[in-house]
Amino acid sequence: MRKSYDFSKSRRNPHIRLLKQQVTIRLEKGVIEYFKRLANETGVAYQVLINLYLKDCARSGKKPLFKWKTAG
């Protein structure tokens, strides 16, 4: 290794916006178990599977269906 490096001509990573962001999310136990089983079947990490599913939902414009009960 060199004692010092010259970074004066370096530039920012142009792909930085494509990096993933770590978040904390609360999921039901059954949801996690489902994706872990799917991970065992496919050989793909369950976090990756959840990300792929959510990305597919976002790209296709899927929206959750809510049926709220009215009070009264």
Distance bins in CASP14 RR format, pairs under 12 A and 6 or more apart:
PFRMAT RR
TARGET T0000
AUTHOR 0000-0000-0000
RMODE 2
METHOD distances of the structure
MODEL  1
13 19 0 0 0 0 1 0 0 0 0 0 0
20 47 0 0 0 0 1 0 0 0 0 0 0
20 48 0 0 0 0 0 1 0 0 0 0 0
20 50 0 0 0 0 0 1 0 0 0 0 0
20 51 1 0 0 1 0 0 0 0 0 0 0
20 54 0 0 0 0 0 1 0 0 0 0 0
20 55 0 0 0 0 0 1 0 0 0 0 0
21 51 0 0 0 0 0 1 0 0 0 0 0
22 47 0 0 0 0 0 1 0 0 0 0 0
22 51 0 0 0 0 0 1 0 0 0 0 0
23 47 0 0 0 0 0 1 0 0 0 0 0
23 50 0 0 0 0 0 1 0 0 0 0 0
23 51 0 0 0 0 0 1 0 0 0 0 0
23 54 0 0 0 0 0 1 0 0 0 0 0
25 31 0 0 0 0 0 1 0 0 0 0 0
25 32 0 0 0 0 0 1 0 0 0 0 0
25 47 0 0 0 0 0 1 0 0 0 0 0
25 50 0 0 0 0 1 0 0 0 0 0 0
25 51 0 0 0 0 0 1 0 0 0 0 0
25 54 0 0 0 0 1 0 0 0 0 0 0
26 32 0 0 0 0 0 1 0 0 0 0 0
27 33 0 0 0 0 1 0 0 0 0 0 0
27 34 0 0 0 0 1 0 0 0 0 0 0
27 35 0 0 0 0 1 0 0 0 0 0 0
27 36 0 0 0 0 0 1 0 0 0 0 0
27 46 0 0 0 0 0 1 0 0 0 0 0
27 47 0 0 0 0 0 1 0 0 0 0 0
27 50 1 0 0 1 0 0 0 0 0 0 0
27 53 0 0 0 0 0 1 0 0 0 0 0
27 54 0 0 0 0 0 1 0 0 0 0 0
28 34 0 0 0 0 1 0 0 0 0 0 0
28 35 0 0 0 0 0 1 0 0 0 0 0
29 35 0 0 0 0 0 1 0 0 0 0 0
29 36 0 0 0 0 0 1 0 0 0 0 0
30 36 0 0 0 0 1 0 0 0 0 0 0
30 37 0 0 0 0 1 0 0 0 0 0 0
30 38 0 0 0 0 0 1 0 0 0 0 0
30 46 0 0 0 0 0 1 0 0 0 0 0
31 37 0 0 0 0 0 1 0 0 0 0 0
31 38 0 0 0 0 0 1 0 0 0 0 0
31 46 0 0 0 0 0 1 0 0 0 0 0
31 49 0 0 0 0 0 1 0 0 0 0 0
31 50 0 0 0 0 1 0 0 0 0 0 0
31 53 0 0 0 0 0 1 0 0 0 0 0
31 54 0 0 0 0 0 1 0 0 0 0 0
32 38 0 0 0 0 0 1 0 0 0 0 0
32 39 0 0 0 0 0 1 0 0 0 0 0
32 46 1 0 0 1 0 0 0 0 0 0 0
32 47 0 0 0 0 1 0 0 0 0 0 0
32 49 0 0 0 0 0 1 0 0 0 0 0
32 50 0 0 0 0 1 0 0 0 0 0 0
33 39 0 0 0 0 0 1 0 0 0 0 0
33 40 0 0 0 0 0 1 0 0 0 0 0
33 46 0 0 0 0 1 0 0 0 0 0 0
34 40 0 0 0 0 0 1 0 0 0 0 0
34 41 0 0 0 0 0 1 0 0 0 0 0
34 46 0 0 0 0 1 0 0 0 0 0 0
34 49 0 0 0 0 1 0 0 0 0 0 0
34 50 0 0 0 0 1 0 0 0 0 0 0
34 53 0 0 0 0 0 1 0 0 0 0 0
35 41 0 0 0 0 0 1 0 0 0 0 0
35 42 0 0 0 0 0 1 0 0 0 0 0
35 43 0 0 0 0 0 1 0 0 0 0 0
35 44 0 0 0 0 1 0 0 0 0 0 0
35 45 0 0 0 0 1 0 0 0 0 0 0
35 46 1 0 1 0 0 0 0 0 0 0 0
35 47 0 0 0 0 1 0 0 0 0 0 0
35 48 0 0 0 0 1 0 0 0 0 0 0
35 49 1 0 1 0 0 0 0 0 0 0 0
35 50 1 0 1 0 0 0 0 0 0 0 0
35 51 0 0 0 0 0 1 0 0 0 0 0
35 52 0 0 0 0 0 1 0 0 0 0 0
35 53 0 0 0 0 1 0 0 0 0 0 0
35 54 0 0 0 0 0 1 0 0 0 0 0
36 42 0 0 0 0 0 1 0 0 0 0 0
36 43 0 0 0 0 0 1 0 0 0 0 0
36 44 0 0 0 0 0 1 0 0 0 0 0
36 45 0 0 0 0 1 0 0 0 0 0 0
36 46 1 0 1 0 0 0 0 0 0 0 0
36 47 0 0 0 0 1 0 0 0 0 0 0
36 48 0 0 0 0 0 1 0 0 0 0 0
36 49 0 0 0 0 1 0 0 0 0 0 0
36 50 0 0 0 0 0 1 0 0 0 0 0
37 43 0 0 0 0 0 1 0 0 0 0 0
37 44 0 0 0 0 0 1 0 0 0 0 0
37 46 0 0 0 0 1 0 0 0 0 0 0
37 49 0 0 0 0 0 1 0 0 0 0 0
38 44 0 0 0 0 1 0 0 0 0 0 0
38 45 0 0 0 0 0 1 0 0 0 0 0
38 46 1 0 0 1 0 0 0 0 0 0 0
38 47 0 0 0 0 0 1 0 0 0 0 0
38 48 0 0 0 0 0 1 0 0 0 0 0
38 49 1 0 1 0 0 0 0 0 0 0 0
38 50 0 0 0 0 1 0 0 0 0 0 0
38 52 0 0 0 0 0 1 0 0 0 0 0
38 53 0 0 0 0 1 0 0 0 0 0 0
39 45 1 0 1 0 0 0 0 0 0 0 0
39 46 1 1 0 0 0 0 0 0 0 0 0
39 47 0 0 0 0 1 0 0 0 0 0 0
39 48 0 0 0 0 1 0 0 0 0 0 0
39 49 1 0 1 0 0 0 0 0 0 0 0
39 50 0 0 0 0 1 0 0 0 0 0 0
39 51 0 0 0 0 0 1 0 0 0 0 0
39 52 0 0 0 0 0 1 0 0 0 0 0
39 53 0 0 0 0 0 1 0 0 0 0 0
40 46 0 0 0 0 1 0 0 0 0 0 0
40 49 0 0 0 0 0 1 0 0 0 0 0
41 49 0 0 0 0 0 1 0 0 0 0 0
42 48 0 0 0 0 1 0 0 0 0 0 0
42 49 1 0 0 1 0 0 0 0 0 0 0
42 52 0 0 0 0 0 1 0 0 0 0 0
43 49 0 0 0 0 1 0 0 0 0 0 0
44 50 0 0 0 0 0 1 0 0 0 0 0
44 51 0 0 0 0 0 1 0 0 0 0 0
44 52 0 0 0 0 1 0 0 0 0 0 0
44 53 0 0 0 0 0 1 0 0 0 0 0
45 51 0 0 0 0 1 0 0 0 0 0 0
45 52 0 0 0 0 0 1 0 0 0 0 0
46 52 0 0 0 0 0 1 0 0 0 0 0
46 53 0 0 0 0 0 1 0 0 0 0 0
47 53 0 0 0 0 0 1 0 0 0 0 0
47 54 0 0 0 0 0 1 0 0 0 0 0
48 54 0 0 0 0 0 1 0 0 0 0 0
48 55 0 0 0 0 0 1 0 0 0 0 0
49 55 0 0 0 0 0 1 0 0 0 0 0
49 56 0 0 0 0 0 1 0 0 0 0 0
50 56 0 0 0 0 0 1 0 0 0 0 0
50 57 0 0 0 0 0 1 0 0 0 0 0
51 57 0 0 0 0 0 1 0 0 0 0 0
51 58 0 0 0 0 0 1 0 0 0 0 0
52 58 0 0 0 0 0 1 0 0 0 0 0
52 59 0 0 0 0 0 1 0 0 0 0 0
53 59 0 0 0 0 0 1 0 0 0 0 0
53 60 0 0 0 0 0 1 0 0 0 0 0
53 62 0 0 0 0 1 0 0 0 0 0 0
54 60 0 0 0 0 0 1 0 0 0 0 0
54 61 0 0 0 0 0 1 0 0 0 0 0
54 62 0 0 0 0 1 0 0 0 0 0 0
54 64 0 0 0 0 0 1 0 0 0 0 0
55 61 0 0 0 0 0 1 0 0 0 0 0
55 62 0 0 0 0 0 1 0 0 0 0 0
56 62 1 0 0 1 0 0 0 0 0 0 0
57 63 0 0 0 0 1 0 0 0 0 0 0
57 64 0 0 0 0 1 0 0 0 0 0 0
END
